Amino acid sequence: MNIFISNLNYSVVESELQALFENYGAVDSAKVISDRETGRSRGFGFVEMPNNEEALKAIEELNQQEFKQKVLNVTEARPREEKPRNFGGGGFNRGNGGGGYNRGGNDRRREW
């Protein structure tokens, strides 16, 4: 079962998160999510436990418990939602598309 943990202290590392959940059973993985640009923790993470009964017990007992001066929110993780891809740039048809050269109102184009 995949477990979502939020309100983590920013100093928590993956080994500490894994050790916390190993008190309830086997842990396949523990991941603290960090910001791509700064590398700093974003204050949440995921733990994967193979045994659902142990995972449910961990959720029940750790939810709303204090860990490193923060009260944890522990729930079963929901599947990731598919987001539409953002291609940026504000669309494909942006007017005359002159490539940025002489884009003012004085555009002198040949007329056929």
MDTraj code that builds the backbone (N, CA, C; nanometers):
import mdtraj as md
import numpy as np

residues = "MET ASN ILE PHE ILE SER ASN LEU ASN TYR SER VAL VAL GLU SER GLU LEU GLN ALA LEU PHE GLU ASN TYR GLY ALA VAL ASP SER ALA LYS VAL ILE SER ASP ARG GLU THR GLY ARG SER ARG GLY PHE GLY PHE VAL GLU MET PRO ASN ASN GLU GLU ALA LEU LYS ALA ILE GLU GLU LEU ASN GLN GLN GLU PHE LYS GLN LYS VAL LEU ASN VAL THR GLU ALA ARG PRO ARG GLU GLU LYS PRO ARG ASN PHE GLY GLY GLY GLY PHE ASN ARG GLY ASN GLY GLY GLY GLY TYR ASN ARG GLY GLY ASN ASP ARG ARG ARG GLU TRP".split()
xyz = np.array([
    [0.0847, -0.1177, 0.0000],
    [0.0000, 0.0000, 0.0000],
    [0.0892, 0.1240, 0.0000],
    [0.0506, 0.2226, -0.0764],
    [0.1236, 0.3483, -0.0834],
    [0.0606, 0.4455, 0.0170],
    [0.1433, 0.5040, 0.1014],
    [0.0968, 0.5919, 0.2091],
    [0.1517, 0.7317, 0.1849],
    [0.0644, 0.8310, 0.2009],
    [0.1006, 0.9716, 0.1845],
    [0.1167, 1.0349, 0.3224],
    [0.2280, 1.1034, 0.3427],
    [0.2556, 1.1692, 0.4705],
    [0.2802, 1.3166, 0.4427],
    [0.1997, 1.4035, 0.5044],
    [0.2205, 1.5470, 0.4867],
    [0.2482, 1.6124, 0.6217],
    [0.2891, 1.7375, 0.6153],
    [0.3281, 1.8167, 0.7323],
    [0.4548, 1.7613, 0.7971],
    [0.5450, 1.7108, 0.7123],
    [0.6740, 1.6628, 0.7624],
    [0.7636, 1.7816, 0.7972],
    [0.8404, 1.7669, 0.9019],
    [0.9439, 1.8646, 0.9335],
    [1.0415, 1.8649, 0.8159],
    [1.0855, 1.9843, 0.7756],
    [1.1738, 1.9949, 0.6597],
    [1.3085, 1.9252, 0.6794],
    [1.3434, 1.8933, 0.8031],
    [1.4713, 1.8272, 0.8294],
    [1.4641, 1.6752, 0.8173],
    [1.3434, 1.6189, 0.8034],
    [1.3271, 1.4730, 0.7972],
    [1.3889, 1.4200, 0.6675],
    [1.4684, 1.3128, 0.6823],
    [1.5283, 1.2464, 0.5662],
    [1.4619, 1.1101, 0.5479],
    [1.4836, 1.0505, 0.4324],
    [1.4153, 0.9256, 0.3978],
    [1.4421, 0.8128, 0.4961],
    [1.5637, 0.8020, 0.5467],
    [1.5955, 0.6934, 0.6405],
    [1.5146, 0.7076, 0.7706],
    [1.4895, 0.8308, 0.8135],
    [1.4090, 0.8518, 0.9353],
    [1.2629, 0.8161, 0.9106],
    [1.2127, 0.8523, 0.7930],
    [1.0749, 0.8190, 0.7587],
    [1.0584, 0.6678, 0.7496],
    [1.1546, 0.6012, 0.6895],
    [1.1496, 0.4555, 0.6791],
    [1.1534, 0.3922, 0.8175],
    [1.2414, 0.4378, 0.9040],
    [1.2527, 0.3824, 1.0390],
    [1.1225, 0.4006, 1.1174],
    [1.0570, 0.5160, 1.1004],
    [0.9304, 0.5412, 1.1695],
    [0.8255, 0.4375, 1.1307],
    [0.8158, 0.4081, 1.0017],
    [0.7135, 0.3138, 0.9549],
    [0.7537, 0.1683, 0.9762],
    [0.8819, 0.1402, 0.9873],
    [0.9251, 0.0029, 1.0140],
    [0.8824, -0.0446, 1.1525],
    [0.8423, 0.0464, 1.2393],
    [0.7850, 0.0071, 1.3693],
    [0.6541, -0.0687, 1.3519],
    [0.5942, -0.0612, 1.2329],
    [0.4649, -0.1245, 1.2076],
    [0.4741, -0.2400, 1.1099],
    [0.5891, -0.2604, 1.0472],
    [0.6043, -0.3706, 0.9534],
    [0.7080, -0.3396, 0.8467],
    [0.7105, -0.4256, 0.7461],
    [0.8082, -0.4121, 0.6374],
    [0.7782, -0.2885, 0.5533],
    [0.8856, -0.2219, 0.5108],
    [0.8745, -0.1033, 0.4257],
    [0.9537, -0.1293, 0.2980],
    [0.8862, -0.1170, 0.1837],
    [0.9542, -0.1338, 0.0547],
    [1.0344, -0.0095, 0.0189],
    [0.9755, 0.1084, 0.0443],
    [1.0454, 0.2324, 0.0105],
    [0.9891, 0.3483, 0.0911],
    [1.0735, 0.4485, 0.1094],
    [1.0337, 0.5731, 0.1742],
    [1.0945, 0.6864, 0.0933],
    [1.0133, 0.7853, 0.0602],
    [1.0602, 0.8959, -0.0245],
    [1.0109, 1.0283, 0.0325],
    [1.1057, 1.1190, 0.0584],
    [1.0726, 1.2559, 0.0962],
    [1.0832, 1.3379, -0.0317],
    [0.9776, 1.4091, -0.0652],
    [0.9738, 1.4854, -0.1890],
    [1.0451, 1.6184, -0.1690],
    [1.1349, 1.6497, -0.2635],
    [1.2105, 1.7740, -0.2524],
    [1.1857, 1.8622, -0.3742],
    [1.2083, 1.9906, -0.3549],
    [1.1930, 2.0891, -0.4608],
    [1.3002, 2.0673, -0.5670],
    [1.2635, 2.0698, -0.6938],
    [1.3584, 2.0449, -0.8028],
    [1.4688, 2.1491, -0.8084],
    [1.4335, 2.2733, -0.7837],
    [1.5316, 2.3804, -0.7988],
    [1.6223, 2.3953, -0.6780],
    [1.5647, 2.3885, -0.5567],
    [1.6446, 2.4151, -0.4365],
    [1.6948, 2.2887, -0.3691],
    [1.6297, 2.1746, -0.3949],
    [1.6668, 2.0505, -0.3280],
    [1.6119, 2.0410, -0.1866],
    [1.5425, 2.1449, -0.1414],
    [1.4859, 2.1475, -0.0058],
    [1.3587, 2.0630, -0.0003],
    [1.3359, 1.9987, 0.1132],
    [1.2162, 1.9183, 0.1322],
    [1.0919, 2.0037, 0.1108],
    [0.9891, 1.9439, 0.0530],
    [0.8615, 2.0135, 0.0333],
    [0.7653, 1.9834, 0.1468],
    [0.8085, 1.9040, 0.2457],
    [0.7258, 1.8797, 0.3634],
    [0.6274, 1.7649, 0.3497],
    [0.6469, 1.6809, 0.2481],
    [0.5623, 1.5621, 0.2363],
    [0.6409, 1.4493, 0.1730],
    [0.5847, 1.3284, 0.1847],
    [0.6532, 1.2129, 0.1304],
    [0.5608, 1.0946, 0.1155],
    [0.6186, 0.9833, 0.0742],
    [0.5433, 0.8599, 0.0510],
    [0.6202, 0.7425, 0.1093],
    [0.5448, 0.6472, 0.1630],
    [0.6018, 0.5215, 0.2114],
    [0.5225, 0.4092, 0.1467],
    [0.5936, 0.3100, 0.0963],
    [0.5304, 0.1930, 0.0357],
    [0.5497, 0.0747, 0.1295],
    [0.4359, 0.0154, 0.1728],
    [0.4397, -0.1029, 0.2598],
    [0.3700, -0.2186, 0.1888],
    [0.4334, -0.3362, 0.1824],
    [0.3750, -0.4481, 0.1076],
    [0.2537, -0.5124, 0.1750],
    [0.2463, -0.5051, 0.3072],
    [0.1370, -0.5682, 0.3811],
    [0.0304, -0.4637, 0.4143],
    [-0.0899, -0.4810, 0.3571],
    [-0.1969, -0.3822, 0.3771],
    [-0.2398, -0.3689, 0.5229],
    [-0.2438, -0.4794, 0.5969],
    [-0.2840, -0.4720, 0.7377],
    [-0.1847, -0.3893, 0.8184],
    [-0.0558, -0.4114, 0.7953],
    [0.0469, -0.3328, 0.8645],
    [0.0395, -0.1860, 0.8231],
    [0.0144, -0.1624, 0.6958],
    [0.0043, -0.0249, 0.6456],
    [-0.1140, 0.0472, 0.7092],
    [-0.2282, -0.0187, 0.7166],
    [-0.3462, 0.0425, 0.7780],
    [-0.3239, 0.0722, 0.9259],
    [-0.2535, -0.0168, 0.9949],
    [-0.2218, 0.0064, 1.1361],
    [-0.1289, 0.1275, 1.1506],
    [-0.0302, 0.1384, 1.0620],
    [0.0615, 0.2529, 1.0650],
    [-0.0143, 0.3833, 1.0403],
    [-0.1051, 0.3822, 0.9432],
    [-0.1850, 0.5017, 0.9136],
    [-0.2667, 0.5408, 1.0361],
    [-0.3346, 0.4428, 1.0924],
    [-0.4216, 0.4689, 1.2082],
    [-0.3433, 0.5249, 1.3267],
    [-0.2274, 0.4681, 1.3530],
    [-0.1523, 0.5080, 1.4722],
    [-0.0643, 0.6309, 1.4533],
    [-0.0205, 0.6582, 1.3301],
    [0.0678, 0.7728, 1.3083],
    [-0.0055, 0.8998, 1.2673],
    [-0.1273, 0.8863, 1.2154],
    [-0.2020, 1.0046, 1.1750],
    [-0.2294, 1.0929, 1.2974],
    [-0.1982, 1.2206, 1.2846],
    [-0.2156, 1.3224, 1.3884],
    [-0.1218, 1.3040, 1.5083],
    [-0.0136, 1.2285, 1.4871],
    [0.0882, 1.2140, 1.5918],
    [0.2048, 1.3077, 1.5627],
    [0.2708, 1.3529, 1.6688],
    [0.3834, 1.4432, 1.6531],
    [0.5102, 1.3654, 1.6193],
    [0.5841, 1.4172, 1.5221],
    [0.7127, 1.3612, 1.4829],
    [0.8035, 1.4779, 1.4481],
    [0.9092, 1.4943, 1.5245],
    [1.0048, 1.6041, 1.5051],
    [0.9351, 1.7401, 1.5088],
    [0.8575, 1.7628, 1.6121],
    [0.7877, 1.8881, 1.6397],
    [0.6792, 1.9253, 1.5386],
    [0.6336, 1.8312, 1.4584],
    [0.5249, 1.8567, 1.3635],
    [0.4205, 1.7459, 1.3764],
    [0.2926, 1.7816, 1.3645],
    [0.1843, 1.6834, 1.3704],
    [0.1613, 1.6302, 1.2286],
    [0.1831, 1.4997, 1.2123],
    [0.1754, 1.4363, 1.0810],
    [0.0313, 1.4162, 1.0347],
    [0.0113, 1.4248, 0.9048],
    [-0.1121, 1.3816, 0.8391],
    [-0.0748, 1.2589, 0.7575],
    [-0.1339, 1.1451, 0.7916],
    [-0.0981, 1.0187, 0.7275],
    [-0.2246, 0.9554, 0.6705],
    [-0.2254, 0.9333, 0.5388],
    [-0.3408, 0.8750, 0.4715],
    [-0.2936, 0.7795, 0.3626],
    [-0.3872, 0.6989, 0.3128],
    [-0.3554, 0.6167, 0.1969],
    [-0.3407, 0.7105, 0.0773],
    [-0.2365, 0.6901, -0.0011],
    [-0.2121, 0.7765, -0.1167],
    [-0.3162, 0.7491, -0.2241],
    [-0.3617, 0.8551, -0.2878],
    [-0.4542, 0.8420, -0.4001],
    [-0.3731, 0.8284, -0.5276],
    [-0.4287, 0.7626, -0.6285],
    [-0.3567, 0.7530, -0.7567],
    [-0.3333, 0.8917, -0.8137],
    [-0.2231, 0.9085, -0.8814],
    [-0.1883, 1.0362, -0.9414],
    [-0.2847, 1.0691, -1.0539],
    [-0.3349, 1.1920, -1.0559],
    [-0.4267, 1.2334, -1.1618],
    [-0.3478, 1.2718, -1.2851],
    [-0.4020, 1.2359, -1.4006],
    [-0.3398, 1.2751, -1.5265],
    [-0.3716, 1.4215, -1.5519],
    [-0.2686, 1.5014, -1.5723],
    [-0.2884, 1.6425, -1.6017],
    [-0.2679, 1.6633, -1.7508],
    [-0.3470, 1.7536, -1.8096],
    [-0.3234, 1.7811, -1.9520],
    [-0.1866, 1.8444, -1.9705],
    [-0.1217, 1.8092, -2.0785],
    [0.0120, 1.8640, -2.1045],
    [0.0002, 2.0108, -2.1418],
    [0.0871, 2.0910, -2.0832],
    [0.0913, 2.2329, -2.1130],
    [0.2086, 2.2578, -2.2073],
    [0.1777, 2.2984, -2.3271],
    [0.2823, 2.3208, -2.4254],
    [0.3410, 2.4606, -2.4145],
    [0.2825, 2.5460, -2.3316],
    [0.3353, 2.6803, -2.3115],
    [0.3184, 2.7656, -2.4356],
    [0.3589, 2.8883, -2.4256],
    [0.3563, 2.9755, -2.5414],
    [0.2204, 3.0344, -2.5725],
    [0.1170, 2.9946, -2.5044],
    [-0.0133, 3.0562, -2.5207],
    [-0.0886, 3.0185, -2.6467],
    [-0.0552, 2.9130, -2.7105],
    [-0.1327, 2.8695, -2.8260],
    [-0.0476, 2.8566, -2.9509],
    [-0.1086, 2.8014, -3.0535],
    [-0.0343, 2.7743, -3.1745],
    [-0.0514, 2.8848, -3.2800],
    [-0.1660, 2.9482, -3.2844],
    [-0.1915, 3.0497, -3.3855],
    [-0.1908, 3.1864, -3.3183],
    [-0.0778, 3.2562, -3.3274],
    [-0.0626, 3.3812, -3.2544],
    [-0.0576, 3.5020, -3.3473],
    [-0.1351, 3.5036, -3.4494],
    [-0.1374, 3.6207, -3.5356],
    [-0.0500, 3.6014, -3.6571],
    [0.0188, 3.7108, -3.6973],
    [0.0911, 3.7051, -3.8229],
    [0.2214, 3.6275, -3.8147],
    [0.2718, 3.5963, -3.6964],
    [0.3877, 3.5102, -3.6823],
    [0.5100, 3.5587, -3.7548],
    [0.5368, 3.6880, -3.7530],
    [0.6476, 3.7451, -3.8271],
    [0.7832, 3.7148, -3.7691],
    [0.7903, 3.6338, -3.6667],
    [0.9193, 3.5942, -3.6125],
    [0.9883, 3.7024, -3.5318],
    [0.9181, 3.8085, -3.4992],
    [0.9759, 3.9109, -3.4146],
    [1.0468, 4.0222, -3.4896],
    [1.0680, 4.0103, -3.6173],
    [1.1374, 4.1140, -3.6937],
    [1.0360, 4.2142, -3.7475],
    [1.0582, 4.3410, -3.7183],
    [0.9728, 4.4486, -3.7671],
    [0.8262, 4.4194, -3.7385],
    [0.7959, 4.3923, -3.6111],
    [0.6604, 4.3531, -3.5740],
    [0.5706, 4.4724, -3.5467],
    [0.6230, 4.5912, -3.5606],
    [0.5409, 4.7087, -3.5372],
    [0.4334, 4.7221, -3.6430],
    [0.3604, 4.8315, -3.6380],
    [0.2522, 4.8538, -3.7327],
    [0.3016, 4.8852, -3.8724],
    [0.4316, 4.8964, -3.8926],
    [0.4858, 4.9334, -4.0227],
    [0.5283, 4.8118, -4.1037],
    [0.4605, 4.7036, -4.0850],
    [0.4957, 4.5802, -4.1540],
    [0.4701, 4.5957, -4.3029],
    [0.5759, 4.6014, -4.3848],
    [0.5603, 4.6209, -4.5287],
    [0.5699, 4.4860, -4.5965],
    [0.4570, 4.4373, -4.6358],
    [0.4517, 4.3086, -4.7024],
    [0.4125, 4.3297, -4.8484],
    [0.4657, 4.2415, -4.9298],
    [0.4280, 4.2496, -5.0689],
    [0.2873, 4.1989, -5.0858],
    [0.2123, 4.2658, -5.1644],
    [0.0783, 4.2182, -5.1948],
    [0.0805, 4.1540, -5.3314],
    [0.0178, 4.0447, -5.3471],
    [0.0186, 3.9698, -5.4718],
    [-0.0953, 4.0089, -5.5561],
])
top = md.Topology()
chain = top.add_chain()
for i, resn in enumerate(residues, 1):
    res = top.add_residue(resn, chain, resSeq=i)
    for name in ("N", "CA", "C"):
        top.add_atom(name, md.element.get_by_symbol(name[0]), res)
traj = md.Trajectory(xyz[None], top)
